[in-house]
Amino acid sequence: MAQAGATLQNYNNDLVRCIEELREKREELNRSVAADEEEKGAQDSVSQRRESVNLQKKKAPSA
């Protein structure tokens, strides 16, 4: 009976280790996604400014 308990404890330890590793990977992915979204937001902001400038140039009367 003691061996069965030890086997279950080892199994539980492995599960806990795997869950902790998955949580770490999830946190890493969340940080990566947040950084990508921030970068994309900055790029979108630049694109919007370019479009605004291009629209202003089109509206300006030609001399």
HELIX and SHEET records of a PDB file:
HELIX    1   1 ALA A    2  LYS A   59  1                                  58    
END                                                                             
